[in-house]
Amino acid sequence: MSEQAEFGARLRQALKAAGLGEGARELADLVSAHGGDAVTPQAAHNWIRGKTTPRRRNLRALAKALRVAPEDFYADEPPGKGRLNETGESFAIGVQDRHAIDAFLSLPPEQRKPVRELIHFLAKAAAK
């Protein structure tokens, strides 16, 4: 498998692990929003399909957006590999949830309290 094809496969795995689709426009927007250079949807499509690979700056932006290390796109282990919770069960946190957690952590303590209360309320309701 070529380096470009391997990159495309890893990118698709990272997108899936992050809970995102393979839309080229969304990927192009994601790169720009996370510090990369503006790219066309066609360029993003070529990355997804393994026809080309991004420049270094855009690779770093992709990694940042998908919450993986840049080298994960070329490593032996698939990006977005699940983790174990306290009971030893495997789980994965999607990139959207990770960004929501980051946003929560950036809130001042007085604004975190109602968010925690809402989460607790929703968790109790879901457990019923």
N, C-alpha and C positions, 0 to 999 in steps of 0.2 A: 504494500500500500504506500502511495506517495506521501510526502510530508503534508502536502495540502489536503489530501483526502483524510489523513489521520487527524489533522486539525479540525476539519469539518465534522468528523464523527465525534470528537471530544467536545466541540462547541455545541452540537446537538444534545449530547449527554448533559452538559452543564445547563443548557436552557431547560431541559426536561426536569433536572434535579431542582432547579430554581422555580419550577412551576410556571414557566413561560413557554409560549409557543415559538414557532420558527418563522414568524413574520419578519420579512426583511426591513420594512419601514420601521417597525417597533425596535428592531435591533439597531438600526442606524440611529434612531433617536436616543436609545439607551447609551450608545457610545458617546454621543455628543454631550448628553446630560452628566456623564461621569468623567469628563475631562479629556475626551478624545477629540480628534479632528472631525469636522463634519464629513460624513460619507454619504454616498448615494445609496438608496435601497438596492440598486444593482450590485454595488460593491459588497454590501452586507449579504445579499443572496449568494454571491460567489464564495464568501467565507463559509456560509451554512452548508453549501453543496460541496465544499472541499475543492473548489477550483483555484482559489487564491488564499493567501493568509494576510492578516492585517499588518500594518506597520507597527513598530514597537509601541508608540504612544497609544494607538488604538487597542492593541493587545492589553496594555495595562488598564485602559478604561474598561474593556470587556471584563477583565478579571475583577476589577473593583465593583462593577455593576452586578456581577454574578456571584460575588463573594467567594472567589477561588483565587489561588495563586496563579500568576501568569504561566509558570512552568507546568501547571496541571493540564494545560492544553496539549502537552507533549509527553506527560509522564505515563508510567505503566498503570497506575491506579486511575479509575475514572473520576472526573471532577464531581464535586457535590456528594461524595460518599457519605452515607448515613452515619449517625453517631449512636451511642447507647445511652438510654435514660437510666434513672436510678434503679430500675428493676431489671436492667440488662437487655431490654427490648430495643431493637433498632428503630431509629426514627430519623427523619430529615426535616430540616426547617427550610422552607422555600425562601428565595431571595426577597420576595415582597414582605414576608413576615420578619426577616432580619432587618430590613429597612424600617419597618414599623417599630421594631424593638429599639433600634437606634434613635428613632424620633421620640419614642417614649422616654428613653434615657436622657435625652437632651432637654426634657421639660423640667421646670423647677419643681421641687418636692410638693408644693401645694397643688400643682396641677396633675401630678402623678396619682394622688390619692383617689380622685373620682374615676380615673381610668382603671386602677386596680380593682375598685369596687364594682365597676361595670363588668370586668372580666370575671371576677368571682361570681357575680350574679348569673352571667351567661353560662359559666361552667356548671353551676348548680342546676340550672334549668336544663342543660343538655344531659346531665347525669340522670334525670328523672325519667 
